[in-house]
Amino acid sequence: MASKGEGVFLKVKCFDCDNEQIVFNRAASTVQCIICGKTLVKPKGGKSEVFANVIEVVK
Ligand SMILES: [Zn+2]
């Protein structure tokens, strides 16, 4: 388990094209879908906002 304050990797599914991709939930920059270019993760005050379906937390 990740301790508090550490980022975790999330397996997400793009709303637009159903592409599954691993993203970091504390990304320092915007992460886009590798297939359609939709923004999946946006940095927001240390944590990140996720604009995709979170399927699971990758440990
Ligand atoms: Zn996509």
N, CA, C, O and the ligand as a Tripos MOL2 file, in Angstrom:
@<TRIPOS>MOLECULE
protein
  237   235    60     0     0
PROTEIN
NO_CHARGES

@<TRIPOS>ATOM
      1 N           0.8320   -1.2030    0.0000 N.3       1 MET1
      2 CA          0.0000    0.0000    0.0000 C.3       1 MET1
      3 C           0.8680    1.2530    0.0000 C.2       1 MET1
      4 O           1.8910    1.3200    0.6810 O.2       1 MET1
      5 N           0.4490    2.2180   -0.7580 N.am      2 ALA2
      6 CA          1.1680    3.4890   -0.7680 C.3       2 ALA2
      7 C           0.8110    4.2760    0.4890 C.2       2 ALA2
      8 O          -0.3560    4.3470    0.8750 O.2       2 ALA2
      9 N           1.8030    4.8530    1.1120 N.am      3 SER3
     10 CA          1.5250    5.6370    2.3020 C.3       3 SER3
     11 C           0.9980    7.0120    1.9100 C.2       3 SER3
     12 O           1.0970    7.4130    0.7500 O.2       3 SER3
     13 N           0.4490    7.7180    2.8630 N.am      4 LYS4
     14 CA         -0.1350    9.0350    2.5920 C.3       4 LYS4
     15 C           0.9260    9.9800    2.0520 C.2       4 LYS4
     16 O           2.0700    9.9850    2.5080 O.2       4 LYS4
     17 N           0.5250   10.7730    1.0770 N.am      5 GLY5
     18 CA          1.4460   11.7530    0.5270 C.3       5 GLY5
     19 C           2.2080   11.2420   -0.6780 C.2       5 GLY5
     20 O           2.8530   12.0230   -1.3780 O.2       5 GLY5
     21 N           2.1480    9.9640   -0.9270 N.am      6 GLU6
     22 CA          2.8070    9.4180   -2.1000 C.3       6 GLU6
     23 C           1.7990    9.2450   -3.2210 C.2       6 GLU6
     24 O           0.6220    8.9690   -2.9930 O.2       6 GLU6
     25 N           2.2880    9.4110   -4.4180 N.am      7 GLY7
     26 CA          1.4050    9.1970   -5.5540 C.3       7 GLY7
     27 C           1.2450    7.7200   -5.8280 C.2       7 GLY7
     28 O           2.0540    6.8980   -5.3970 O.2       7 GLY7
     29 N           0.2090    7.4010   -6.5360 N.am      8 VAL8
     30 CA         -0.0070    6.0150   -6.9550 C.3       8 VAL8
     31 C          -0.2780    6.0000   -8.4570 C.2       8 VAL8
     32 O          -0.6750    7.0010   -9.0530 O.2       8 VAL8
     33 N          -0.0530    4.8560   -9.0310 N.am      9 PHE9
     34 CA         -0.3630    4.6920  -10.4450 C.3       9 PHE9
     35 C          -1.7790    4.1410  -10.5920 C.2       9 PHE9
     36 O          -2.1950    3.2370   -9.8690 O.2       9 PHE9
     37 N          -2.4890    4.7050  -11.5340 N.am     10 LEU10
     38 CA         -3.8630    4.2910  -11.7620 C.3      10 LEU10
     39 C          -4.0090    3.7610  -13.1780 C.2      10 LEU10
     40 O          -3.4550    4.3130  -14.1290 O.2      10 LEU10
     41 N          -4.7590    2.6880  -13.2940 N.am     11 LYS11
     42 CA         -5.1230    2.2150  -14.6280 C.3      11 LYS11
     43 C          -6.4320    2.8960  -14.9760 C.2      11 LYS11
     44 O          -7.4370    2.7060  -14.2910 O.2      11 LYS11
     45 N          -6.4230    3.6780  -16.0250 N.am     12 VAL12
     46 CA         -7.6210    4.4230  -16.4060 C.3      12 VAL12
     47 C          -8.0520    4.0610  -17.8140 C.2      12 VAL12
     48 O          -7.2720    3.5690  -18.6290 O.2      12 VAL12
     49 N          -9.3280    4.3230  -18.0670 N.am     13 LYS13
     50 CA         -9.8890    4.0590  -19.3790 C.3      13 LYS13
     51 C         -10.4330    5.3650  -19.9280 C.2      13 LYS13
     52 O         -11.2470    6.0320  -19.2890 O.2      13 LYS13
     53 N          -9.9830    5.7160  -21.0990 N.am     14 CYS14
     54 CA        -10.3870    6.9700  -21.7320 C.3      14 CYS14
     55 C         -11.8890    6.9680  -21.9970 C.2      14 CYS14
     56 O         -12.4320    5.9850  -22.5010 O.2      14 CYS14
     57 N         -12.5620    8.0720  -21.6590 N.am     15 PHE15
     58 CA        -14.0010    8.1840  -21.9040 C.3      15 PHE15
     59 C         -14.3120    8.1360  -23.3960 C.2      15 PHE15
     60 O         -15.3390    7.5990  -23.8120 O.2      15 PHE15
     61 N         -13.4160    8.7000  -24.1860 N.am     16 ASP16
     62 CA        -13.7080    8.8810  -25.6090 C.3      16 ASP16
     63 C         -13.4190    7.6530  -26.4590 C.2      16 ASP16
     64 O         -14.2040    7.3180  -27.3460 O.2      16 ASP16
     65 N         -12.2980    6.9760  -26.2010 N.am     17 CYS17
     66 CA        -11.9180    5.9070  -27.1270 C.3      17 CYS17
     67 C         -11.7080    4.5570  -26.4390 C.2      17 CYS17
     68 O         -11.3350    3.5830  -27.0940 O.2      17 CYS17
     69 N         -11.9450    4.4900  -25.1190 N.am     18 ASP18
     70 CA        -11.8210    3.2290  -24.3790 C.3      18 ASP18
     71 C         -10.4010    2.6950  -24.2950 C.2      18 ASP18
     72 O         -10.1930    1.5410  -23.9190 O.2      18 ASP18
     73 N          -9.4270    3.5190  -24.6380 N.am     19 ASN19
     74 CA         -8.0350    3.1220  -24.4640 C.3      19 ASN19
     75 C          -7.7110    3.0070  -22.9770 C.2      19 ASN19
     76 O          -8.0890    3.8720  -22.1860 O.2      19 ASN19
     77 N          -7.0160    1.9440  -22.6010 N.am     20 GLU20
     78 CA         -6.5770    1.7930  -21.2160 C.3      20 GLU20
     79 C          -5.1230    2.2070  -21.1030 C.2      20 GLU20
     80 O          -4.2830    1.8410  -21.9240 O.2      20 GLU20
     81 N          -4.8520    2.9730  -20.0750 N.am     21 GLN21
     82 CA         -3.5220    3.5570  -19.9400 C.3      21 GLN21
     83 C          -3.1840    3.6880  -18.4680 C.2      21 GLN21
     84 O          -4.0700    3.8930  -17.6380 O.2      21 GLN21
     85 N          -1.8980    3.5680  -18.1400 N.am     22 ILE22
     86 CA         -1.4540    3.7570  -16.7580 C.3      22 ILE22
     87 C          -1.0340    5.2170  -16.5840 C.2      22 ILE22
     88 O          -0.2260    5.7350  -17.3540 O.2      22 ILE22
     89 N          -1.5890    5.8690  -15.5700 N.am     23 VAL23
     90 CA         -1.2050    7.2520  -15.2920 C.3      23 VAL23
     91 C          -0.8090    7.3810  -13.8230 C.2      23 VAL23
     92 O          -1.2030    6.5730  -12.9820 O.2      23 VAL23
     93 N          -0.0210    8.4160  -13.5390 N.am     24 PHE24
     94 CA          0.3860    8.7060  -12.1740 C.3      24 PHE24
     95 C          -0.5710    9.7450  -11.6130 C.2      24 PHE24
     96 O          -0.8590   10.7420  -12.2750 O.2      24 PHE24
     97 N          -1.0660    9.5250  -10.4040 N.am     25 ASN25
     98 CA         -2.0880   10.4410   -9.8880 C.3      25 ASN25
     99 C          -1.5060   11.7290   -9.2970 C.2      25 ASN25
    100 O          -2.2450   12.5820   -8.8050 O.2      25 ASN25
    101 N          -0.1830   11.8600   -9.3500 N.am     26 ARG26
    102 CA          0.4120   13.1360   -8.9460 C.3      26 ARG26
    103 C           1.2960   13.6650  -10.0710 C.2      26 ARG26
    104 O           2.3930   14.1750   -9.8420 O.2      26 ARG26
    105 N           0.7960   13.5290  -11.2600 N.am     27 ALA27
    106 CA          1.5490   13.9660  -12.4280 C.3      27 ALA27
    107 C           1.8800   15.4530  -12.3310 C.2      27 ALA27
    108 O           1.0520   16.2580  -11.9040 O.2      27 ALA27
    109 N           3.0840   15.8010  -12.7280 N.am     28 ALA28
    110 CA          3.5120   17.2010  -12.6850 C.3      28 ALA28
    111 C           3.0300   17.9580  -13.9170 C.2      28 ALA28
    112 O           3.0190   19.1890  -13.9380 O.2      28 ALA28
    113 N           2.6380   17.2210  -14.9260 N.am     29 SER29
    114 CA          2.1410   17.8720  -16.1360 C.3      29 SER29
    115 C           0.9210   17.1160  -16.6530 C.2      29 SER29
    116 O           0.6220   16.0080  -16.2070 O.2      29 SER29
    117 N           0.2410   17.7190  -17.5770 N.am     30 THR30
    118 CA         -0.9650   17.1200  -18.1380 C.3      30 THR30
    119 C          -0.6250   15.8190  -18.8750 C.2      30 THR30
    120 O           0.3620   15.7520  -19.6080 O.2      30 THR30
    121 N          -1.4490   14.7940  -18.6730 N.am     31 VAL31
    122 CA         -1.2650   13.5250  -19.3680 C.3      31 VAL31
    123 C          -2.4190   13.3580  -20.3490 C.2      31 VAL31
    124 O          -3.5890   13.5190  -20.0010 O.2      31 VAL31
    125 N          -2.0590   13.0330  -21.5710 N.am     32 GLN32
    126 CA         -3.0920   12.8650  -22.5890 C.3      32 GLN32
    127 C          -3.1940   11.4200  -23.0250 C.2      32 GLN32
    128 O          -2.2330   10.6550  -22.9280 O.2      32 GLN32
    129 N          -4.3610   11.0580  -23.5040 N.am     33 CYS33
    130 CA         -4.5780    9.7370  -24.0610 C.3      33 CYS33
    131 C          -3.6460    9.5330  -25.2530 C.2      33 CYS33
    132 O          -3.5440   10.3910  -26.1300 O.2      33 CYS33
    133 N          -2.9700    8.3870  -25.2720 N.am     34 ILE34
    134 CA         -2.0110    8.1540  -26.3590 C.3      34 ILE34
    135 C          -2.7230    7.8590  -27.6750 C.2      34 ILE34
    136 O          -2.1110    7.9320  -28.7410 O.2      34 ILE34
    137 N          -3.9970    7.5290  -27.6110 N.am     35 ILE35
    138 CA         -4.7270    7.2080  -28.8310 C.3      35 ILE35
    139 C          -5.4330    8.4370  -29.4110 C.2      35 ILE35
    140 O          -5.2380    8.7670  -30.5810 O.2      35 ILE35
    141 N          -6.2470    9.1140  -28.6020 N.am     36 CYS36
    142 CA         -7.0700   10.1990  -29.1460 C.3      36 CYS36
    143 C          -6.6480   11.5810  -28.6790 C.2      36 CYS36
    144 O          -7.1550   12.5840  -29.1820 O.2      36 CYS36
    145 N          -5.7320   11.6510  -27.7300 N.am     37 GLY37
    146 CA         -5.2260   12.9600  -27.3170 C.3      37 GLY37
    147 C          -6.0650   13.6690  -26.2700 C.2      37 GLY37
    148 O          -5.7580   14.8010  -25.8960 O.2      37 GLY37
    149 N          -7.1090   13.0270  -25.7960 N.am     38 LYS38
    150 CA         -7.9330   13.6280  -24.7430 C.3      38 LYS38
    151 C          -7.1120   13.7630  -23.4590 C.2      38 LYS38
    152 O          -6.2890   12.9050  -23.1400 O.2      38 LYS38
    153 N          -7.3520   14.8490  -22.7360 N.am     39 THR39
    154 CA         -6.6650   15.0420  -21.4660 C.3      39 THR39
    155 C          -7.1920   14.0540  -20.4310 C.2      39 THR39
    156 O          -8.3920   14.0190  -20.1570 O.2      39 THR39
    157 N          -6.3000   13.2560  -19.8600 N.am     40 LEU40
    158 CA         -6.7030   12.2620  -18.8700 C.3      40 LEU40
    159 C          -6.4080   12.7290  -17.4490 C.2      40 LEU40
    160 O          -7.1860   12.4630  -16.5330 O.2      40 LEU40
    161 N          -5.3030   13.4160  -17.2640 N.am     41 VAL41
    162 CA         -4.8880   13.8670  -15.9380 C.3      41 VAL41
    163 C          -4.3660   15.2980  -16.0320 C.2      41 VAL41
    164 O          -3.5790   15.6400  -16.9150 O.2      41 VAL41
    165 N          -4.8270   16.1160  -15.0990 N.am     42 LYS42
    166 CA         -4.3460   17.4900  -15.0260 C.3      42 LYS42
    167 C          -3.7910   17.7270  -13.6370 C.2      42 LYS42
    168 O          -4.4310   17.3650  -12.6490 O.2      42 LYS42
    169 N          -2.6090   18.3300  -13.5380 N.am     43 PRO43
    170 CA         -2.0570   18.6190  -12.2110 C.3      43 PRO43
    171 C          -2.9100   19.6570  -11.4890 C.2      43 PRO43
    172 O          -3.3960   20.6150  -12.0920 O.2      43 PRO43
    173 N          -3.0810   19.4460  -10.1820 N.am     44 LYS44
    174 CA         -3.9020   20.3750   -9.4140 C.3      44 LYS44
    175 C          -3.4080   20.3780   -7.9780 C.2      44 LYS44
    176 O          -3.7380   19.4880   -7.1950 O.2      44 LYS44
    177 N          -2.6340   21.3600   -7.6480 N.am     45 GLY45
    178 CA         -2.1710   21.5480   -6.2730 C.3      45 GLY45
    179 C          -1.5420   20.3210   -5.6430 C.2      45 GLY45
    180 O          -1.9390   19.9100   -4.5530 O.2      45 GLY45
    181 N          -0.5550   19.7250   -6.3250 N.am     46 GLY46
    182 CA          0.1410   18.5790   -5.7480 C.3      46 GLY46
    183 C          -0.4930   17.2640   -6.1360 C.2      46 GLY46
    184 O           0.2030   16.3060   -6.4720 O.2      46 GLY46
    185 N          -1.8130   17.2140   -6.0920 N.am     47 LYS47
    186 CA         -2.4940   16.0210   -6.5830 C.3      47 LYS47
    187 C          -2.9360   16.2610   -8.0050 C.2      47 LYS47
    188 O          -2.6200   17.3000   -8.5840 O.2      47 LYS47
    189 N          -3.6500   15.3350   -8.5710 N.am     48 SER48
    190 CA         -4.1010   15.5230   -9.9390 C.3      48 SER48
    191 C          -5.5810   15.2270  -10.0650 C.2      48 SER48
    192 O          -6.1540   14.4240   -9.3290 O.2      48 SER48
    193 N          -6.1700   15.9060  -11.0240 N.am     49 GLU49
    194 CA         -7.5620   15.6390  -11.3470 C.3      49 GLU49
    195 C          -7.5730   14.6300  -12.4870 C.2      49 GLU49
    196 O          -6.8580   14.8020  -13.4740 O.2      49 GLU49
    197 N          -8.3740   13.5860  -12.3610 N.am     50 VAL50
    198 CA         -8.4130   12.5380  -13.3810 C.3      50 VAL50
    199 C          -9.7000   12.6480  -14.1790 C.2      50 VAL50
    200 O         -10.7970   12.6360  -13.6200 O.2      50 VAL50
    201 N          -9.5540   12.7550  -15.4840 N.am     51 PHE51
    202 CA        -10.7190   12.8640  -16.3750 C.3      51 PHE51
    203 C         -10.8740   11.5840  -17.1790 C.2      51 PHE51
    204 O         -10.9320   11.6160  -18.4090 O.2      51 PHE51
    205 N         -10.9400   10.4710  -16.4900 N.am     52 ALA52
    206 CA        -11.1010    9.1920  -17.1480 C.3      52 ALA52
    207 C         -11.6670    8.2150  -16.1310 C.2      52 ALA52
    208 O         -11.7140    8.5120  -14.9370 O.2      52 ALA52
    209 N         -12.0900    7.0620  -16.5960 N.am     53 ASN53
    210 CA        -12.5830    6.0180  -15.7170 C.3      53 ASN53
    211 C         -11.4150    5.3390  -15.0190 C.2      53 ASN53
    212 O         -10.5520    4.7590  -15.6790 O.2      53 ASN53
    213 N         -11.3760    5.4010  -13.7040 N.am     54 VAL54
    214 CA        -10.3110    4.6970  -12.9890 C.3      54 VAL54
    215 C         -10.7270    3.2370  -12.8400 C.2      54 VAL54
    216 O         -11.7290    2.9300  -12.1950 O.2      54 VAL54
    217 N          -9.9520    2.3480  -13.4380 N.am     55 ILE55
    218 CA        -10.2820    0.9290  -13.3910 C.3      55 ILE55
    219 C          -9.6770    0.2800  -12.1430 C.2      55 ILE55
    220 O         -10.3440   -0.4730  -11.4340 O.2      55 ILE55
    221 N          -8.4180    0.5830  -11.8950 N.am     56 GLU56
    222 CA         -7.7920    0.0300  -10.6930 C.3      56 GLU56
    223 C          -6.5570    0.8120  -10.3150 C.2      56 GLU56
    224 O          -5.9910    1.5550  -11.1160 O.2      56 GLU56
    225 N          -6.1500    0.6210   -9.0550 N.am     57 VAL57
    226 CA         -4.9080    1.2140   -8.5750 C.3      57 VAL57
    227 C          -3.8120    0.1880   -8.7860 C.2      57 VAL57
    228 O          -3.9240   -0.9500   -8.3310 O.2      57 VAL57
    229 N          -2.7620    0.5820   -9.4690 N.am     58 VAL58
    230 CA         -1.6600   -0.3240   -9.7550 C.3      58 VAL58
    231 C          -0.6520   -0.2430   -8.6220 C.2      58 VAL58
    232 O          -0.1650    0.8360   -8.2850 O.2      58 VAL58
    233 N          -0.3420   -1.3980   -8.0350 N.am     59 LYS59
    234 CA          0.6090   -1.3830   -6.9120 C.3      59 LYS59
    235 C           1.9780   -1.8800   -7.3310 C.2      59 LYS59
    236 O           2.8940   -1.9320   -6.5100 O.2      59 LYS59
    237 ZN         -8.7140    8.2980  -25.8270 Zn       60 ZN60
@<TRIPOS>BOND
     1     1     2 1
     2     2     3 1
     3     3     4 2
     4     3     5 am
     5     5     6 1
     6     6     7 1
     7     7     8 2
     8     7     9 am
     9     9    10 1
    10    10    11 1
    11    11    12 2
    12    11    13 am
    13    13    14 1
    14    14    15 1
    15    15    16 2
    16    15    17 am
    17    17    18 1
    18    18    19 1
    19    19    20 2
    20    19    21 am
    21    21    22 1
    22    22    23 1
    23    23    24 2
    24    23    25 am
    25    25    26 1
    26    26    27 1
    27    27    28 2
    28    27    29 am
    29    29    30 1
    30    30    31 1
    31    31    32 2
    32    31    33 am
    33    33    34 1
    34    34    35 1
    35    35    36 2
    36    35    37 am
    37    37    38 1
    38    38    39 1
    39    39    40 2
    40    39    41 am
    41    41    42 1
    42    42    43 1
    43    43    44 2
    44    43    45 am
    45    45    46 1
    46    46    47 1
    47    47    48 2
    48    47    49 am
    49    49    50 1
    50    50    51 1
    51    51    52 2
    52    51    53 am
    53    53    54 1
    54    54    55 1
    55    55    56 2
    56    55    57 am
    57    57    58 1
    58    58    59 1
    59    59    60 2
    60    59    61 am
    61    61    62 1
    62    62    63 1
    63    63    64 2
    64    63    65 am
    65    65    66 1
    66    66    67 1
    67    67    68 2
    68    67    69 am
    69    69    70 1
    70    70    71 1
    71    71    72 2
    72    71    73 am
    73    73    74 1
    74    74    75 1
    75    75    76 2
    76    75    77 am
    77    77    78 1
    78    78    79 1
    79    79    80 2
    80    79    81 am
    81    81    82 1
    82    82    83 1
    83    83    84 2
    84    83    85 am
    85    85    86 1
    86    86    87 1
    87    87    88 2
    88    87    89 am
    89    89    90 1
    90    90    91 1
    91    91    92 2
    92    91    93 am
    93    93    94 1
    94    94    95 1
    95    95    96 2
    96    95    97 am
    97    97    98 1
    98    98    99 1
    99    99   100 2
   100    99   101 am
   101   101   102 1
   102   102   103 1
   103   103   104 2
   104   103   105 am
   105   105   106 1
   106   106   107 1
   107   107   108 2
   108   107   109 am
   109   109   110 1
   110   110   111 1
   111   111   112 2
   112   111   113 am
   113   113   114 1
   114   114   115 1
   115   115   116 2
   116   115   117 am
   117   117   118 1
   118   118   119 1
   119   119   120 2
   120   119   121 am
   121   121   122 1
   122   122   123 1
   123   123   124 2
   124   123   125 am
   125   125   126 1
   126   126   127 1
   127   127   128 2
   128   127   129 am
   129   129   130 1
   130   130   131 1
   131   131   132 2
   132   131   133 am
   133   133   134 1
   134   134   135 1
   135   135   136 2
   136   135   137 am
   137   137   138 1
   138   138   139 1
   139   139   140 2
   140   139   141 am
   141   141   142 1
   142   142   143 1
   143   143   144 2
   144   143   145 am
   145   145   146 1
   146   146   147 1
   147   147   148 2
   148   147   149 am
   149   149   150 1
   150   150   151 1
   151   151   152 2
   152   151   153 am
   153   153   154 1
   154   154   155 1
   155   155   156 2
   156   155   157 am
   157   157   158 1
   158   158   159 1
   159   159   160 2
   160   159   161 am
   161   161   162 1
   162   162   163 1
   163   163   164 2
   164   163   165 am
   165   165   166 1
   166   166   167 1
   167   167   168 2
   168   167   169 am
   169   169   170 1
   170   170   171 1
   171   171   172 2
   172   171   173 am
   173   173   174 1
   174   174   175 1
   175   175   176 2
   176   175   177 am
   177   177   178 1
   178   178   179 1
   179   179   180 2
   180   179   181 am
   181   181   182 1
   182   182   183 1
   183   183   184 2
   184   183   185 am
   185   185   186 1
   186   186   187 1
   187   187   188 2
   188   187   189 am
   189   189   190 1
   190   190   191 1
   191   191   192 2
   192   191   193 am
   193   193   194 1
   194   194   195 1
   195   195   196 2
   196   195   197 am
   197   197   198 1
   198   198   199 1
   199   199   200 2
   200   199   201 am
   201   201   202 1
   202   202   203 1
   203   203   204 2
   204   203   205 am
   205   205   206 1
   206   206   207 1
   207   207   208 2
   208   207   209 am
   209   209   210 1
   210   210   211 1
   211   211   212 2
   212   211   213 am
   213   213   214 1
   214   214   215 1
   215   215   216 2
   216   215   217 am
   217   217   218 1
   218   218   219 1
   219   219   220 2
   220   219   221 am
   221   221   222 1
   222   222   223 1
   223   223   224 2
   224   223   225 am
   225   225   226 1
   226   226   227 1
   227   227   228 2
   228   227   229 am
   229   229   230 1
   230   230   231 1
   231   231   232 2
   232   231   233 am
   233   233   234 1
   234   234   235 1
   235   235   236 2
@<TRIPOS>SUBSTRUCTURE
     1 MET1         2 RESIDUE 1 A MET
     2 ALA2         6 RESIDUE 1 A ALA
     3 SER3        10 RESIDUE 1 A SER
     4 LYS4        14 RESIDUE 1 A LYS
     5 GLY5        18 RESIDUE 1 A GLY
     6 GLU6        22 RESIDUE 1 A GLU
     7 GLY7        26 RESIDUE 1 A GLY
     8 VAL8        30 RESIDUE 1 A VAL
     9 PHE9        34 RESIDUE 1 A PHE
    10 LEU10       38 RESIDUE 1 A LEU
    11 LYS11       42 RESIDUE 1 A LYS
    12 VAL12       46 RESIDUE 1 A VAL
    13 LYS13       50 RESIDUE 1 A LYS
    14 CYS14       54 RESIDUE 1 A CYS
    15 PHE15       58 RESIDUE 1 A PHE
    16 ASP16       62 RESIDUE 1 A ASP
    17 CYS17       66 RESIDUE 1 A CYS
    18 ASP18       70 RESIDUE 1 A ASP
    19 ASN19       74 RESIDUE 1 A ASN
    20 GLU20       78 RESIDUE 1 A GLU
    21 GLN21       82 RESIDUE 1 A GLN
    22 ILE22       86 RESIDUE 1 A ILE
    23 VAL23       90 RESIDUE 1 A VAL
    24 PHE24       94 RESIDUE 1 A PHE
    25 ASN25       98 RESIDUE 1 A ASN
    26 ARG26      102 RESIDUE 1 A ARG
    27 ALA27      106 RESIDUE 1 A ALA
    28 ALA28      110 RESIDUE 1 A ALA
    29 SER29      114 RESIDUE 1 A SER
    30 THR30      118 RESIDUE 1 A THR
    31 VAL31      122 RESIDUE 1 A VAL
    32 GLN32      126 RESIDUE 1 A GLN
    33 CYS33      130 RESIDUE 1 A CYS
    34 ILE34      134 RESIDUE 1 A ILE
    35 ILE35      138 RESIDUE 1 A ILE
    36 CYS36      142 RESIDUE 1 A CYS
    37 GLY37      146 RESIDUE 1 A GLY
    38 LYS38      150 RESIDUE 1 A LYS
    39 THR39      154 RESIDUE 1 A THR
    40 LEU40      158 RESIDUE 1 A LEU
    41 VAL41      162 RESIDUE 1 A VAL
    42 LYS42      166 RESIDUE 1 A LYS
    43 PRO43      170 RESIDUE 1 A PRO
    44 LYS44      174 RESIDUE 1 A LYS
    45 GLY45      178 RESIDUE 1 A GLY
    46 GLY46      182 RESIDUE 1 A GLY
    47 LYS47      186 RESIDUE 1 A LYS
    48 SER48      190 RESIDUE 1 A SER
    49 GLU49      194 RESIDUE 1 A GLU
    50 VAL50      198 RESIDUE 1 A VAL
    51 PHE51      202 RESIDUE 1 A PHE
    52 ALA52      206 RESIDUE 1 A ALA
    53 ASN53      210 RESIDUE 1 A ASN
    54 VAL54      214 RESIDUE 1 A VAL
    55 ILE55      218 RESIDUE 1 A ILE
    56 GLU56      222 RESIDUE 1 A GLU
    57 VAL57      226 RESIDUE 1 A VAL
    58 VAL58      230 RESIDUE 1 A VAL
    59 LYS59      234 RESIDUE 1 A LYS
    60 ZN60       237 GROUP 0 **** ****
